[in-house]
C-alpha cells in the first residue's frame, strides 16, 4: 500500500513539473510578445492556474494535513480565474469595461 502512494507522489511530481514547464513557457512567450496587452494580461492570469493545480495535487498526496489550506487558496484563485475569463471574453468582444 505504501509503494502505491509513493508511486502516485512520484507521478504527480513528474507530470506536475512538466505542466509547470509548459505553462511557464507560455507565460514567457506571452510576456516577450506582449503585442495585445488588453487581452494577453487575462491569458497570463489564466495560465497561472496550471501550476497552482499541480502544486495542489502534489500537496494533496504528500501532505494530507495541509490539503485543506491549499485547497482553500486554490478555490479562491479559481473564482478569480472565472472572473478573469469573463473579462477576457468581454475584451475579445471589445467591451467597454475590459
DSSP file (Angstrom, degrees, kcal/mol; ACC not computed):
  #  RESIDUE AA STRUCTURE BP1 BP2  ACC     N-H-->O    O-->H-N    N-H-->O    O-->H-N    TCO  KAPPA ALPHA  PHI   PSI    X-CA   Y-CA   Z-CA
    1    1 A X     >        0   0    0      0, 0.0     4,-1.5     0, 0.0     5,-0.1   0.000 360.0 360.0 360.0 -38.8    0.0    0.0    0.0
    2    2 A X  H  >  +     0   0    0      1,-0.2     4,-2.3     2,-0.2     5,-0.2   0.875 360.0  57.1 -67.6 -36.4    2.8    2.4    0.8
    3    3 A X  H  > S+     0   0    0      1,-0.2     4,-2.4     2,-0.2    -1,-0.2   0.868 104.9  51.3 -64.6 -35.9    4.5    1.7   -2.5
    4    4 A X  H  > S+     0   0    0      2,-0.2     4,-2.4     1,-0.2    -1,-0.2   0.904 109.9  49.7 -67.0 -40.8    1.4    2.7   -4.4
    5    5 A X  H  X S+     0   0    0     -4,-1.5     4,-2.1     2,-0.2    -2,-0.2   0.907 112.1  47.1 -64.9 -42.4    1.3    6.0   -2.5
    6    6 A X  H  X S+     0   0    0     -4,-2.3     4,-2.4     2,-0.2    -2,-0.2   0.900 111.6  51.5 -65.8 -40.8    4.9    6.7   -3.2
    7    7 A X  H  X S+     0   0    0     -4,-2.4     4,-2.5     1,-0.2    -2,-0.2   0.910 108.9  50.7 -61.5 -41.9    4.4    5.9   -6.9
    8    8 A X  H  X S+     0   0    0     -4,-2.4     4,-2.3     1,-0.2    -2,-0.2   0.888 109.9  50.5 -64.1 -38.9    1.5    8.3   -7.0
    9    9 A X  H  X S+     0   0    0     -4,-2.1     4,-2.3     2,-0.2    -2,-0.2   0.916 110.9  48.7 -63.3 -43.1    3.6   11.0   -5.5
   10   10 A X  H  X S+     0   0    0     -4,-2.4     4,-2.4     2,-0.2    -2,-0.2   0.904 111.8  48.3 -65.6 -41.5    6.4   10.5   -8.0
   11   11 A X  H  X S+     0   0    0     -4,-2.5     4,-2.5     1,-0.2     5,-0.4   0.903 110.7  52.6 -63.8 -40.1    4.0   10.5  -10.9
   12   12 A X  H  X S+     0   0    0     -4,-2.3     4,-2.0    -5,-0.2    -2,-0.2   0.896 110.2  47.8 -62.5 -40.6    2.4   13.7   -9.5
   13   13 A X  H  X S+     0   0    0     -4,-2.3     4,-2.5     2,-0.2     5,-0.2   0.936 113.2  47.5 -65.2 -46.7    5.9   15.3   -9.3
   14   14 A X  H  X S+     0   0    0     -4,-2.4     4,-2.1     1,-0.2    -2,-0.2   0.958 118.8  37.5 -62.5 -52.8    6.8   14.3  -12.8
   15   15 A X  H  X S+     0   0    0     -4,-2.5     4,-2.4     1,-0.2    -1,-0.2   0.834 114.8  55.6 -72.5 -31.1    3.7   15.4  -14.6
   16   16 A X  H  X S+     0   0    0     -4,-2.0     4,-2.1    -5,-0.4    -1,-0.2   0.913 109.4  46.8 -64.2 -42.3    3.3   18.5  -12.3
   17   17 A X  H  X S+     0   0    0     -4,-2.5     4,-2.4     2,-0.2    -2,-0.2   0.895 111.7  51.6 -66.1 -39.2    6.8   19.7  -13.3
   18   18 A X  H  X S+     0   0    0     -4,-2.1     4,-2.2    -5,-0.2    -2,-0.2   0.932 111.6  45.7 -62.9 -45.2    6.0   19.0  -17.0
   19   19 A X  H  X S+     0   0    0     -4,-2.4     4,-2.5     1,-0.2    -1,-0.2   0.880 112.3  51.8 -66.7 -35.9    2.8   21.0  -16.9
   20   20 A X  H  X S+     0   0    0     -4,-2.1     4,-3.1     2,-0.2     5,-0.3   0.903 108.5  51.3 -65.8 -40.0    4.6   23.8  -15.0
   21   21 A X  H  X S+     0   0    0     -4,-2.4     4,-2.2     2,-0.2    -2,-0.2   0.937 112.7  45.4 -61.8 -46.0    7.3   24.0  -17.6
   22   22 A X  H  X S+     0   0    0     -4,-2.2     4,-2.2     2,-0.2    -2,-0.2   0.914 115.0  47.7 -63.6 -42.0    4.8   24.2  -20.4
   23   23 A X  H  X S+     0   0    0     -4,-2.5     4,-2.4     2,-0.2    -2,-0.2   0.923 112.3  48.1 -66.7 -44.1    2.8   26.8  -18.6
   24   24 A X  H  X S+     0   0    0     -4,-3.1     4,-2.6     1,-0.2    -1,-0.2   0.865 110.1  53.7 -64.0 -35.0    5.8   28.9  -17.7
   25   25 A X  H  X S+     0   0    0     -4,-2.2     4,-2.5    -5,-0.3    -1,-0.2   0.921 109.4  47.5 -64.8 -42.9    7.0   28.7  -21.3
   26   26 A X  H  X S+     0   0    0     -4,-2.2     4,-2.3     2,-0.2    -2,-0.2   0.894 112.0  49.7 -65.3 -39.2    3.6   30.0  -22.5
   27   27 A X  H  X S+     0   0    0     -4,-2.4     4,-2.2     2,-0.2    -2,-0.2   0.926 111.2  49.9 -63.1 -43.7    3.7   32.8  -19.9
   28   28 A X  H  X S+     0   0    0     -4,-2.6     4,-2.5     1,-0.2     5,-0.2   0.915 110.3  50.2 -60.6 -44.1    7.2   33.7  -21.1
   29   29 A X  H  X S+     0   0    0     -4,-2.5     4,-1.7     1,-0.2    -1,-0.2   0.896 111.0  48.9 -62.8 -40.3    6.1   33.7  -24.7
   30   30 A X  H  < S+     0   0    0     -4,-2.3    -1,-0.2     1,-0.2    -2,-0.2   0.875 112.8  48.0 -67.7 -35.5    3.2   36.0  -23.9
   31   31 A X  H >< S+     0   0    0     -4,-2.2     3,-0.7     1,-0.2    -2,-0.2   0.864 112.7  46.9 -74.3 -34.8    5.4   38.4  -22.0
   32   32 A X  H 3< S+     0   0    0     -4,-2.5     2,-0.2     1,-0.3    -1,-0.2   0.792 119.2  41.4 -76.4 -25.9    8.1   38.6  -24.7
   33   33 A X  T 3< S+     0   0    0     -4,-1.7     2,-2.2    -5,-0.2     3,-0.4  -0.478  73.4 160.3-114.1  58.7    5.4   39.1  -27.4
   34   34 A X    <   +     0   0    0     -3,-0.7     3,-0.3     1,-0.2    -3,-0.1  -0.463  18.5 136.3 -83.9  69.7    3.2   41.5  -25.5
   35   35 A X  S    S+     0   0    0     -2,-2.2     2,-0.4     1,-0.2    -1,-0.2   0.778  71.2  35.4 -88.5 -30.6    1.5   42.9  -28.5
   36   36 A X    >>  +     0   0    0     -3,-0.4     4,-3.1     1,-0.1     3,-1.2  -0.684  65.8 171.6-124.6  75.8   -2.1   43.0  -27.3
   37   37 A X  H 3> S+     0   0    0     -2,-0.4     4,-1.5    -3,-0.3     5,-0.2   0.791  73.5  64.5 -61.0 -28.3   -1.8   43.8  -23.6
   38   38 A X  H 34 S+     0   0    0      1,-0.2    -1,-0.3     2,-0.2     4,-0.2   0.852 118.8  24.4 -62.9 -33.4   -5.6   44.2  -23.2
   39   39 A X  H X> S+     0   0    0     -3,-1.2     4,-1.6     2,-0.1     3,-0.7   0.816 117.2  59.5 -98.4 -39.9   -6.1   40.5  -24.0
   40   40 A X  H 3X S+     0   0    0     -4,-3.1     4,-2.5     1,-0.2     5,-0.2   0.794  95.7  62.3 -67.6 -28.0   -2.8   39.0  -23.0
   41   41 A X  H 3X S+     0   0    0     -4,-1.5     4,-1.6    -5,-0.3    -1,-0.2   0.882 106.3  46.8 -65.0 -34.4   -2.9   40.0  -19.4
   42   42 A X  H <> S+     0   0    0     -3,-0.7     4,-1.8    -4,-0.2    -1,-0.2   0.886 110.7  52.0 -71.2 -38.4   -6.1   37.9  -19.0
   43   43 A X  H  X S+     0   0    0     -4,-1.6     4,-2.1     1,-0.2    -2,-0.2   0.908 108.2  51.3 -64.1 -41.5   -4.5   35.0  -20.8
   44   44 A X  H  X S+     0   0    0     -4,-2.5     4,-1.1     1,-0.2    -1,-0.2   0.899 108.6  51.4 -63.2 -40.4   -1.4   35.1  -18.5
   45   45 A X  H  < S+     0   0    0     -4,-1.6    -1,-0.2     1,-0.2    -2,-0.2   0.854 110.4  49.4 -65.2 -33.5   -3.7   35.1  -15.4
   46   46 A X  H >< S+     0   0    0     -4,-1.8     3,-1.5     1,-0.2     4,-0.3   0.865 105.1  57.9 -70.9 -35.6   -5.5   32.1  -16.8
   47   47 A X  H >X S+     0   0    0     -4,-2.1     3,-1.0     1,-0.3     4,-0.6   0.744  92.8  68.0 -68.9 -22.1   -2.2   30.3  -17.4
   48   48 A X  H 3X S+     0   0    0     -4,-1.1     4,-1.3     1,-0.2    -1,-0.3   0.619  83.0  76.4 -71.7 -10.1   -1.2   30.5  -13.8
   49   49 A X  H <> S+     0   0    0     -3,-1.5     4,-2.3    -4,-0.2    -1,-0.2   0.839  85.2  62.3 -68.5 -31.5   -4.0   28.1  -12.9
   50   50 A X  H <> S+     0   0    0     -3,-1.0     4,-2.2    -4,-0.3    -1,-0.2   0.947 105.2  42.6 -63.6 -51.4   -2.0   25.2  -14.2
   51   51 A X  H  X S+     0   0    0     -4,-0.6     4,-2.6     1,-0.2    -1,-0.2   0.872 113.3  54.1 -64.3 -32.9    0.9   25.4  -11.7
   52   52 A X  H  X S+     0   0    0     -4,-1.3     4,-2.2     1,-0.2    -1,-0.2   0.921 110.8  45.0 -66.7 -41.9   -1.5   26.1   -8.8
   53   53 A X  H  X S+     0   0    0     -4,-2.3     4,-2.3     2,-0.2    -1,-0.2   0.875 112.7  51.7 -67.8 -36.6   -3.5   23.0   -9.6
   54   54 A X  H  X S+     0   0    0     -4,-2.2     4,-2.1     2,-0.2    -2,-0.2   0.931 111.3  47.0 -64.2 -45.1   -0.2   21.0  -10.0
   55   55 A X  H  X S+     0   0    0     -4,-2.6     4,-2.6     1,-0.2     5,-0.2   0.906 112.1  51.0 -62.2 -41.8    1.0   22.2   -6.6
   56   56 A X  H  X S+     0   0    0     -4,-2.2     4,-2.3     1,-0.2    -1,-0.2   0.894 108.3  51.7 -63.6 -40.6   -2.4   21.4   -5.1
   57   57 A X  H  X S+     0   0    0     -4,-2.3     4,-1.3     2,-0.2    -1,-0.2   0.911 112.1  46.2 -64.2 -41.3   -2.4   17.9   -6.5
   58   58 A X  H  X S+     0   0    0     -4,-2.1     4,-3.0     2,-0.2     3,-0.4   0.936 112.8  48.7 -67.5 -45.0    1.1   17.2   -5.0
   59   59 A X  H  X S+     0   0    0     -4,-2.6     4,-2.1     1,-0.2     7,-0.2   0.879 107.4  56.7 -62.6 -36.6    0.3   18.6   -1.6
   60   60 A X  H  < S+     0   0    0     -4,-2.3    -1,-0.2    -5,-0.2    -2,-0.2   0.837 115.7  37.0 -63.8 -31.9   -2.9   16.6   -1.5
   61   61 A X  H  < S+     0   0    0     -4,-1.3     3,-0.3    -3,-0.4    -2,-0.2   0.885 125.7  34.9 -84.6 -41.8   -0.9   13.4   -2.0
   62   62 A X  H  < S+     0   0    0     -4,-3.0     2,-0.5     1,-0.2    -3,-0.2   0.879 127.2  27.3 -86.1 -39.5    2.2   14.2    0.0
   63   63 A X    >X  +     0   0    0     -4,-2.1     3,-0.9    -5,-0.3     4,-0.6  -0.800  60.7 177.7-130.0  88.9    0.9   16.3    3.0
   64   64 A X  G >4 S+     0   0    0     -2,-0.5     3,-0.7    -3,-0.3     4,-0.4   0.821  79.6  59.5 -64.7 -32.5   -2.7   15.4    3.8
   65   65 A X  G 34 S+     0   0    0      1,-0.2     3,-0.3     2,-0.1    -1,-0.3   0.791 106.1  48.0 -68.9 -26.6   -2.9   17.8    6.7
   66   66 A X  G X> S+     0   0    0     -3,-0.9     4,-2.1    -7,-0.2     3,-0.6   0.548  86.8  92.6 -87.3  -9.1   -2.0   20.8    4.5
   67   67 A X  H <X S+     0   0    0     -3,-0.7     4,-2.7    -4,-0.6     5,-0.2   0.859  79.6  55.0 -56.8 -40.9   -4.6   19.9    1.9
   68   68 A X  H 3> S+     0   0    0     -4,-0.4     4,-1.6    -3,-0.3    -1,-0.2   0.872 110.4  45.7 -64.6 -37.3   -7.4   22.0    3.4
   69   69 A X  H <> S+     0   0    0     -3,-0.6     4,-1.9    -4,-0.3    -1,-0.2   0.906 115.1  45.5 -73.1 -42.0   -5.3   25.2    3.3
   70   70 A X  H  X S+     0   0    0     -4,-2.1     4,-2.5     1,-0.2    -2,-0.2   0.881 112.0  52.8 -69.5 -37.0   -4.0   24.7   -0.2
   71   71 A X  H  X S+     0   0    0     -4,-2.7     4,-2.6    -5,-0.3    -1,-0.2   0.875 106.7  53.0 -64.8 -36.6   -7.5   23.8   -1.4
   72   72 A X  H  X S+     0   0    0     -4,-1.6     4,-2.0    -5,-0.2    -2,-0.2   0.926 111.3  45.8 -64.6 -43.2   -8.9   27.0    0.0
   73   73 A X  H  X S+     0   0    0     -4,-1.9     4,-2.5     2,-0.2    -2,-0.2   0.913 113.0  50.9 -63.8 -41.8   -6.3   29.0   -1.8
   74   74 A X  H  X S+     0   0    0     -4,-2.5     4,-2.4     1,-0.2    -2,-0.2   0.902 109.3  50.3 -62.7 -41.2   -6.9   27.1   -5.0
   75   75 A X  H  X S+     0   0    0     -4,-2.6     4,-1.9     2,-0.2    -1,-0.2   0.891 110.6  49.5 -65.6 -38.8  -10.7   27.6   -4.7
   76   76 A X  H  X S+     0   0    0     -4,-2.0     4,-2.0     2,-0.2    -2,-0.2   0.915 112.7  47.0 -65.1 -42.1  -10.2   31.4   -4.2
   77   77 A X  H  X S+     0   0    0     -4,-2.5     4,-2.6     1,-0.2    -2,-0.2   0.862 108.2  56.3 -68.9 -33.0   -7.9   31.5   -7.2
   78   78 A X  H  X S+     0   0    0     -4,-2.4     4,-2.1     2,-0.2    -1,-0.2   0.903 107.0  48.9 -63.5 -40.3  -10.3   29.5   -9.3
   79   79 A X  H  X S+     0   0    0     -4,-1.9     4,-1.8     2,-0.2    -1,-0.2   0.909 111.6  50.0 -63.9 -40.9  -13.0   32.1   -8.5
   80   80 A X  H  X S+     0   0    0     -4,-2.0     4,-2.2     1,-0.2    -2,-0.2   0.893 109.5  51.4 -62.5 -40.4  -10.6   34.8   -9.6
   81   81 A X  H  X S+     0   0    0     -4,-2.6     4,-2.7     2,-0.2    -1,-0.2   0.868 105.8  54.7 -67.4 -36.9   -9.8   33.0  -12.8
   82   82 A X  H  X S+     0   0    0     -4,-2.1     4,-2.1     2,-0.2    -1,-0.2   0.910 109.7  47.4 -62.2 -40.4  -13.5   32.7  -13.6
   83   83 A X  H  X S+     0   0    0     -4,-1.8     4,-2.3     2,-0.2    -2,-0.2   0.908 112.4  49.6 -64.4 -41.5  -13.8   36.4  -13.3
   84   84 A X  H  X S+     0   0    0     -4,-2.2     4,-2.2     2,-0.2    -2,-0.2   0.863 108.6  53.1 -66.5 -35.5  -10.7   36.9  -15.5
   85   85 A X  H  X S+     0   0    0     -4,-2.7     4,-2.3     2,-0.2    -1,-0.2   0.918 109.1  48.5 -65.0 -43.0  -12.1   34.5  -18.1
   86   86 A X  H  X S+     0   0    0     -4,-2.1     4,-2.2     1,-0.2    -2,-0.2   0.913 111.6  50.3 -61.7 -41.9  -15.3   36.5  -18.2
   87   87 A X  H  X S+     0   0    0     -4,-2.3     4,-2.4     1,-0.2    -2,-0.2   0.858 108.3  53.5 -64.2 -35.1  -13.2   39.7  -18.6
   88   88 A X  H  X S+     0   0    0     -4,-2.2     4,-2.6     2,-0.2    -2,-0.2   0.921 108.1  49.3 -64.9 -43.7  -11.2   38.0  -21.4
   89   89 A X  H  X S+     0   0    0     -4,-2.3     4,-1.5     1,-0.2    -2,-0.2   0.900 111.7  48.9 -62.4 -39.6  -14.5   37.3  -23.2
   90   90 A X  H  <>S+     0   0    0     -4,-2.2     5,-2.8     2,-0.2    -1,-0.2   0.897 110.9  50.7 -65.4 -39.7  -15.6   40.9  -22.8
   91   91 A X  H ><5S+     0   0    0     -4,-2.4     3,-1.5     1,-0.2    -2,-0.2   0.890 107.2  53.5 -66.5 -38.5  -12.2   42.1  -24.0
   92   92 A X  H 3<5S+     0   0    0     -4,-2.6    -1,-0.2     1,-0.3    -2,-0.2   0.855 109.9  48.1 -61.8 -33.9  -12.5   39.8  -27.1
   93   93 A X  T 3<5S-     0   0    0     -4,-1.5    -1,-0.3    -5,-0.2    -2,-0.2   0.275 119.7-112.7 -90.4  12.1  -15.8   41.4  -27.8
   94   94 A X  T < 5 -     0   0    0     -3,-1.5    -3,-0.2     1,-0.1    -2,-0.1   0.910  50.3-177.8  57.7  47.8  -14.4   44.9  -27.4
   95   95 A X    > < -     0   0    0     -5,-2.8     3,-0.7    -8,-0.2    -1,-0.1  -0.342  32.4-127.3 -72.3 158.7  -16.3   45.6  -24.3
   96   96 A X  T 3  S+     0   0    0      1,-0.2    -1,-0.1     2,-0.1    -5,-0.0   0.743 103.8  49.4 -80.8 -23.0  -16.0   49.0  -22.6
   97   97 A X  T 3         0   0    0      1,-0.2    -1,-0.2    -7,-0.0    -6,-0.1   0.178 360.0 360.0-101.6  17.7  -15.2   47.7  -19.1
   98   98 A X    <         0   0    0     -3,-0.7    -1,-0.2    -8,-0.2    -7,-0.1   0.497 360.0 360.0 -75.7 360.0  -12.5   45.3  -20.0
